Structure formats: structure tokens, C-alpha cells
Amino acid sequence: MERYSPEIGQLAFGCPTSQYACPEFVEAGLAHLANEIERVLWNTNQKTMAAPTENNGSQYATDAFEMRAYYWGDDKTLASLPNFRCGDFEVRWYKFLGRGMSMNKEIDANAFFELIEKCLTSVRLQDVPYEGN
């Protein structure tokens, strides 16, 4: 895996990063997870609610994972939290998913897809059952 080299904004503002650069499959899997979060939130609330992959301050958690938007505040504890955590795997990004992405450990595509499937299942368990005719 490629070592992560922070972008200038992350360096200038002291944003936390992790050791490894994220491969594209990690970004794609997290984007898919975000889409599923938004779909389920629409079903349960009947209003648009953005997943925490945007620069919107939101967060979402299940028993399987935690996802939070980029933190803008001064609380160093909150600023140090990763944007995505599932078990011992963490991903950080700068302002929004796809920008300045780093992860705390190497992961191959198969292991990552298993991890994302576990996260997707936990989101879908919160979905409202369809009761159509």
C-alpha cells in the first residue's frame, strides 16, 4: 500500500491523518454506504438527510460502524476522531469524502468488501419495511 502524503490544507490546519493512502475501492465502498444511509434515512424520516460524507456536520452510527462528517470545531478530542470506523479499521478525509483520504491500516479489496457488507446490513436493519399493495 502507498503511504499517505497529506494535502496542503491538512498540513496547514493540523488535521489528523492516518498512515496509508486509500485505494479507490475504499472511497467507492464508503460512497455506496453513504447512499444507502441516505435512502434509509429518507424511508424512516420522509425527508432528505445527507450522509456524513459531506461537509455537513452530521454523524451516523450502528452497532457495526460509526461515520461522521469532517469536524470544524476546536475540541481536540472530537477533531482526532476518524470519519469512519468499523472495528479496528479507520478512514479519515479532509472536508468531504474523496478528498485527503487516509486509512490506519492496509486492507485488501475482499476484506474491505466484507466490512462494507456488514455495515450495509446494519443500515438496512434500520429501514422501514415496505408495505405496498
HELIX and SHEET records of a PDB file:
HELIX    1   1 ILE A    8  PHE A   13  1                                   6    
HELIX    2   2 GLU A   24  ASN A   45  1                                  22    
HELIX    3   3 LYS A   76  SER A   80  1                                   5    
HELIX    4   4 ALA A  109  ARG A  124  1                                  16    
SHEET    1   A 6 TYR A  20  ALA A  21  0                                        
SHEET    2   A 6 SER A 102  MET A 103 -1                                        
SHEET    3   A 6 PHE A  89  ARG A  92 -1                                        
SHEET    4   A 6 PHE A  84  CYS A  86 -1                                        
SHEET    5   A 6 GLU A  66  ARG A  68 -1                                        
SHEET    6   A 6 GLN A  59  ALA A  61 -1                                        
END                                                                             
